[in-house]
Structures are given as C-alpha cells and as structure tokens.
Amino acid sequence: MAVPTFTPQSPLAAMAALLAALITLGGCATTLPRLPAPKPVADCAVGGLPPPPASGPALVLDASVKGGVYGAPAVDIPANASLQLTSDLLVIATRDITILGLITGPQGGAARIVFVSLEGTIRVGNQASIGLGFARPGPASTPRGASVFALGGPGENGGLLKLVALKGSVDIAGTLFGQAGGPGGLAKATASPLLARLQRAFGFVPQAGAALAMGGVPGAGGDVIVCA
C-alpha cells in the first residue's frame, strides 16, 4: 500500500512529517510464504575426497572429532564414542569402516556426513546412531506499527548422510538420520493503537490499525543415501 505524502506548510505540519518518519509503517499487501532453497539431487558420487593410505593401523575417531576430512586404511568409531559435530564430516577408508557409537549432527545447522570404503565393508552396529540433529530455523519477522504484516523466513533444508562401499557391502543394524529441516521463522506482528491514532490524526492511515502474521515454511528433511 502506498504511503500518502505531503509537503509541510507550517510548524505543525513539519512535526507531523517528523513523526511520520519515525513511525514504521508495515505493508498492507500480503505475499506468499518464501519457500526453502531447492535441494540438490542426492546421488552416490564420491569425487573430491583424498585417497587414503592402503596400509597401516585403523584410525579411531572419538569425541574430539567435531568434523573435517579423514583418510585411513580402516576406520573405527567405538561403542563408547559420542561425536557431536559442528561441521561436515567426510571419512574415506581403503578397507572396513566400523561404526558402533553415536554421531550427532550440528544443532541448528545442516551438515554432510559421508563415509566411503574403497574395498571393504561399512558396518553400523545395533547401538549406533548417525545423523540426529536439525538445520537452522528461518529468520524471524517481528514488525510493529499501525498496520503491519509479518512473514517468517523459510527454514534451512536438512543435511545429508551418505554411506558408500565401492566394492564391498553396507551392513546396517543401527539407526540412520538425514537431519531434520529447520523450523519456519517466527512471525509476530504488533499493531500499536497509539501509532494508529497518530497516523490517522495526520491523515496517513484512513482505517484502524491492523496486524497479520504468517509463520515461515520449514526446511525440507535431510537425505540418507546408501550405496554398495
């Protein structure tokens, strides 16, 4: 809705113009909710990971791991290990990858969790859990004025969990998650009777104050991809 304007002709009119500049007017026209960004197509591609060493001891990942890229002949995550990630975790092994513990994704941020075995088997034990977590919520909208419309932003899409055994198998007895999409953004519209009276007094708003709020759309859920 266009905001009426006028040219001050007196001290009273000049004061009215100053008040109008200080008072925030919300838009009167509503719009459709903004949707989350399109998700990329999930596939079994594993390009870009560094080649791991072919021989040597297994790499043991514990609670000190918060994310990063790891390569080893073999990889173990023991049952007493609980990894709380803050960023992407990419692991590539020449032989077996054994996951018996817990791997939790970032709380409030989507992440990629990728395990690749070139020649061996990926095993997920029956007490193991991988990928719990949720993406960022959408941005909040909290306008205040005589006639306002609040529209929360879309939540971030969920993360990606990918297990790829190029020559072996993937044995799953535990629980896999792709990370939940983030909740839609908060919308809170506050109509101020005082602002409405001031604006009507100077001819800016011909009708009573109003407020309309529409929460944001949640992000799409994450993906779980298993390739063997």
C-alpha positions in Angstrom: 0.0 0.0 0.0 1.4 3.4 -1.0 2.0 5.8 1.9 0.5 9.2 1.4 2.9 12.1 1.5 2.6 15.9 1.8 4.8 19.0 1.9 5.0 20.7 5.3 3.5 24.1 5.3 3.6 25.0 9.0 5.4 24.0 12.2 2.6 21.6 12.9 2.9 20.1 9.5 6.7 19.8 9.9 6.2 18.0 13.2 3.8 15.6 11.6 6.3 14.9 8.9 8.9 14.1 11.5 6.6 11.8 13.4 5.8 10.0 10.1 9.5 9.4 9.5 9.9 7.9 13.0 6.8 5.6 12.7 7.3 2.4 10.9 4.5 1.5 8.5 4.0 -2.1 7.7 3.0 -3.2 4.2 -0.8 -3.8 3.8 -0.4 -6.2 0.9 0.3 -9.9 1.8 2.7 -12.1 -0.1 3.0 -15.9 -0.5 5.4 -17.6 2.0 9.0 -17.9 0.8 10.0 -21.5 0.2 13.3 -23.2 1.2 16.0 -23.3 -1.4 15.8 -26.3 -3.9 17.7 -29.3 -2.7 20.5 -30.7 -4.9 19.9 -34.2 -6.3 21.4 -36.8 -3.9 23.5 -39.5 -5.6 26.3 -41.9 -4.9 29.1 -39.7 -6.3 32.2 -39.5 -4.0 34.5 -37.4 -6.1 36.8 -34.9 -4.5 37.8 -37.0 -1.5 41.6 -37.5 -1.0 42.9 -41.1 -1.5 43.5 -42.9 1.8 46.7 -44.9 2.6 46.5 -48.5 1.6 48.2 -50.0 4.7 48.7 -49.2 8.4 46.6 -49.2 11.6 43.0 -48.3 11.8 42.0 -44.8 12.6 39.9 -44.5 15.8 37.5 -41.5 15.9 36.4 -40.3 19.3 34.5 -37.4 20.9 37.3 -34.9 20.0 36.2 -35.1 16.4 33.9 -32.2 15.5 34.1 -32.5 11.7 36.7 -32.5 9.0 38.1 -34.9 6.4 39.8 -38.1 7.4 41.5 -40.8 5.4 42.9 -44.1 6.7 43.4 -47.8 5.8 40.4 -48.6 8.1 38.2 -46.5 10.5 36.7 -47.5 13.8 34.2 -45.5 15.9 33.9 -47.5 19.2 30.7 -48.0 21.2 31.7 -45.6 23.9 32.4 -42.8 21.4 29.9 -39.9 21.0 30.7 -37.4 18.3 28.9 -34.1 18.4 29.6 -32.5 15.0 29.8 -28.8 14.3 30.6 -29.1 10.6 30.7 -31.6 7.8 32.4 -35.0 8.4 33.9 -36.8 5.4 35.7 -40.2 6.1 37.3 -42.4 3.4 39.0 -45.8 4.1 40.7 -48.3 2.0 39.2 -51.2 3.9 36.4 -51.5 6.6 34.6 -48.8 8.4 33.0 -49.9 11.7 30.6 -47.5 13.5 29.4 -48.6 16.9 29.0 -45.3 18.7 26.9 -42.1 18.2 27.4 -39.4 15.6 25.1 -36.3 16.1 24.8 -33.6 13.5 25.1 -29.9 14.4 22.2 -28.5 16.4 21.0 -25.6 14.3 22.9 -26.2 11.1 22.8 -28.8 8.3 25.9 -30.9 7.7 27.1 -33.6 5.3 28.2 -36.9 6.9 29.9 -39.1 4.4 31.6 -42.5 4.8 33.3 -44.2 1.9 35.0 -47.5 1.8 37.0 -48.3 -1.4 37.4 -52.0 -0.9 35.8 -53.1 2.4 32.5 -53.1 4.3 30.8 -50.4 6.2 29.2 -51.7 9.4 26.8 -49.8 11.6 26.2 -51.6 14.9 22.8 -52.1 16.5 23.6 -49.5 19.2 24.9 -46.9 16.7 23.1 -43.8 15.7 24.2 -41.4 13.0 22.8 -38.1 11.8 20.4 -36.8 14.5 20.2 -33.0 14.5 18.3 -30.2 12.8 19.0 -27.4 10.5 18.8 -23.7 11.1 15.3 -22.1 11.7 14.1 -19.5 9.3 14.7 -15.8 10.1 12.1 -14.2 12.3 9.9 -11.2 11.3 8.6 -9.0 14.2 7.4 -5.7 12.8 5.5 -3.2 14.9 3.3 -0.4 13.6 -0.2 0.8 12.9 -0.7 -1.6 10.0 1.8 -4.4 9.8 2.4 -7.8 8.1 4.9 -10.2 9.5 6.3 -13.1 7.3 8.8 -15.6 8.8 11.5 -16.8 6.6 11.9 -20.4 5.4 13.9 -22.9 7.4 17.2 -24.4 6.2 17.0 -27.8 4.5 18.2 -30.8 6.4 21.6 -32.4 6.0 22.9 -35.5 4.1 24.1 -38.9 5.4 25.8 -41.0 2.8 27.4 -44.4 3.1 29.2 -45.7 0.1 31.0 -49.1 -0.3 32.5 -49.1 -3.8 33.4 -52.8 -3.8 32.1 -54.2 -0.5 28.7 -54.1 1.3 26.9 -51.8 3.8 25.6 -53.6 6.8 23.2 -51.6 9.0 21.8 -52.7 12.3 21.6 -49.2 13.9 19.7 -46.0 13.2 20.4 -43.5 10.4 19.0 -40.0 10.1 19.4 -37.3 7.5 19.0 -34.4 10.0 15.6 -32.6 10.2 14.9 -29.5 8.2 14.9 -26.3 10.2 11.6 -24.9 11.5 10.0 -21.9 9.8 10.8 -18.5 11.1 8.8 -16.8 13.8 6.3 -14.2 12.7 5.0 -11.7 15.2 3.1 -8.6 14.1 2.2 -6.0 16.7 -0.3 -3.3 15.9 0.1 -0.2 18.0 -3.1 1.7 18.8 -1.0 4.8 19.6 0.7 4.7 16.3 -2.6 4.2 14.5 -4.1 7.2 16.3 -1.1 9.4 15.4 -1.1 8.4 11.8 -4.9 8.8 11.4 -4.6 12.3 13.1 -2.2 13.4 10.4 -4.0 11.7 7.5 -1.6 8.8 6.9 -3.9 5.8 7.6 -7.6 6.2 6.9 -8.5 2.9 8.6 -7.9 1.4 12.1 -4.6 -0.3 12.8 -4.3 -4.0 11.8 -1.7 -6.8 12.2 -1.3 -10.0 10.2 1.4 -12.7 10.8 2.4 -15.8 8.8 5.0 -18.2 10.1 7.8 -19.4 7.8 7.8 -22.7 5.9 10.0 -25.4 7.5 13.0 -26.7 5.5 12.9 -30.0 3.7 14.1 -33.1 5.6 17.6 -34.4 5.1 18.6 -37.4 2.9 20.0 -40.8 3.7 21.9 -42.4 0.8 23.3 -46.0 1.0 25.3 -47.2 -2.0 27.0 -50.6 -2.4 
